[in-house]
Amino acid sequence: MLEFWALTSKGVEELLADEVRQWGGEVIKLGIGVVRFNAELKTAYQLCLWSRLATRILRHLASEPVTADADLYQVASHLNWPSQMRLSQSFAVECVGKHPTIDNTQYGAQRVKDVIVDQFRQQYEKRPDVDRVDPDLRFQVRLEKQYFHFLQDFSGPSLHQRGYRKEQGQAPLKEHLAAALIKRSGWNFDQPLYDPFCGSGTLLIEAVLMARQIAPGLKRIEFAFERWPGDQETLWQQVRAEAFGARKAIADGCQFIGSDNDERTLQKARKNAEAAGVADFIEFRVADATQLSEVVAEQAGVVLTNPPYGERLSDMPALIPVYADFALGLKKFYQGWRLAIITSSPDLLRALKLSRLKTYKFSNGPLDCEFTLFDLTEKQVQSSSSAPALFFAESESFGNRLKKNLKQLDKWAKREGVSCYRLYDADIPEYNVAVDWYDGEVVVHEYAAPANVDEQIAQKRLFDVVNLTPRILEIPSDKLILKVREKQKGKDQYQALSRTGQHKIVSEYNAKFYVNLRDYLDTGLFLDHRTTRLSIQRQSAGKRVLNLFAYTGSASVHAALGGAKTVTTVDMSNTYLDWAKRNFELNNLIGKQYQFVQDNVLDWLKGCKNQFDLVFVDPPTFSNSKRMEDTWDVQRDHLKLLTLIGRVLAPGAKVIFSNNKRKFKLDAEALREAGWSYKDISAASLPEDFKRNPTIHVCFELTKADD
């Protein structure tokens, strides 16, 4: 018998060991992601062809004991490498693991390669070729503290690649992990199997292959062992022939159903199923898993699924309503079924409000996941309340405050003609978030928790916030966008988060604006300056208006709507200036009187020759943009900025100066000495929806005595 190593993902080892035994292998040892076993050559062939759970089969050559200062070249020299391959064959070497004498794995592979080449030279006075891309034989050395293990790649490229995956979804399961989940789910071949988040269809395709007893390696063109000198071609062809003759019909009562809310994703699943030769056995349908309306099969079976579970904090809380709504449908229509679900965030399972039967741990790529089984018994489904699953009962206080604010502000907003406004801003200190309404969608900003607040508690409170908010506001969960707003430390406040390119139109008073709720930390419209913008509109008739640090030009739009003679919009970002131009077009504001300037504000002011009657300036608190020679700090630099603005003011001009730095202090004495008069209008500039937070910004009206 020969010794082999079967590799797999963490959590699959026990199942893989059972599979090895099923084919006649003798299991020696289990490690993390590896099963070592003895087997006849036929069994090794069968496992390469039939294993649904292994990612690779390696033939063990030798394990050599080593010390902390062992030299890999000397240890590898103990093997007779010319007995493992022919001189005419090419080879490659991989190195895995760590050892004090090996600086990196590339160096380790090089040392073993040198041994192989040197032994062939000594025996034949010639050396075999190295081919890293497509070698005839690939060897592997695994480094451990006590042993160096030398192995030969027996199967070739990862066995999870069945050859049918033509298209994949956003977060596909590898086929061997899908097979492991199917086995752990307890599904029987005479039961229906339903995947309501089916994506590219991997779970269902693997299940059909299992039910029909189709060897997963049949589509593979070649296995690595076919180039091995010890290969027995006749025996291998016999194993293949047996596999072709092993196919079974689908058992009565067995159905395979997959659904997804995206038709494009289902098209990928159908192509994959067709490539696997199982398209006739799977029914794919467009359906939203959060709105289950009927049972999909005539008898009870297994709901097996890999729903979205997010890899970042900003992803996961928004998924809680998805899980909760999904569970409500299961309780209503799927009594008697089993739910088997994998997730990297166990907290999400709390939203199901189900008692778990059993949990297994797996690794899905870099993510540690839990695969949990729930039996939807009569007792389980009786708890079909639509109330959200909360971590903390006191989170209801947040919900009540949000509901109260909504009642007060909804009427005010409709009366004012405002479609976007702030509903909640850390009203309750423990729930340190802001909730902004954007005409049917809502953005939840999580502020960074203080250092003395436990991170896990803060996260669970955030989960509760995100769970409650869509229900109270009566919006679908996918209309909630979560953003983590940390303190700005050397970062530009307009930092991009993603690139969805999704814009929507909102309105305030008689102005319309494009906002982007998903791609940036800020949305393109600072809601707390709404009153200031309206004031600018009312003061702009016939005036030359200048908007500095203009962002997306919302104040400029109001000035133009107010009848400004000219409007000049200055910002350093082309992205936001283009956005400002689109806002002007949206409001039918077109003409040469509207100028857009891309430049550093301070540099532009130094060279400006024009004069203005009304200036609005709302600089960032801090910026270290690469386009600036120096950093910008509003507390340190505001006097320099106002001095430059003073140079472009027409007689009797007014400056409206605002910023969002907490504890900002205007340099009043220096301004008076320079001939400025000012009035603090911070309180008057607060809109109705921001009066609960009077420190959100400061705002001043300034005038300068004529020189």
Secondary structure, 3 states (H helix, E strand, C coil): CEEEEEECCCCCHHHHHHHHHHCCCEEEEEECCEEEEEECHHHHHHHHHHCCCCCEEEEEEEEEECCCCCCHHHHHCCCCHHHCCCCCCCEEEEEEECECCECCHHHHHHHHHHHHHHHHHHHHCCCCCECCCCCCEEEEEEECCCEEEEEEECCCCCCCCCCCCCCCCCCCCCHHHHHHHHHHHCCCCCCCEEECCCCCCHHHHHHHHHHCCCCCCCCCCCCHHHHCCCCCHHHHHHHHHHHHCCCCCCCCCCCEEEEECCHHHHHHHHHHHHHHCCHHHEEEEECCHHHCCCCCCCCCCEEEECCCCCCCCCCCHHHHHHHHHHHHHHHHHCCCCEEEEEECCHHHHHHHCCCCCEEEEEEECCEEEEEEEEECCHHHHCCCCCCCCCCCCCHHHHHHHHHHHHHHHHHHHHHHCECEEEEEECCCCCCCEEEEEECCEEEEEEECCCCCCCHHHHHHHHHHHHHHHHHHHCCCHHHEEEEEECCCCCCCCCCECCCCCCCEEEEECCEEEEECCCCECCCCCCHHHHHHHHHHHHHCCCCEEEEECCCCCHHHHHHHHCCCCEEEEEECCHHHHHHHHHHHHHCCCCCCCEEEEECCHHHHHHHCCCCEEEEEECCCCEECCCCCCCCEEHHHHHHHHHHHHHCCEEEEEEEEEEECCCCCCCCHHHHHHCCEEEEECCCCCCCHHHCCCCCCCEEEEEEECCC
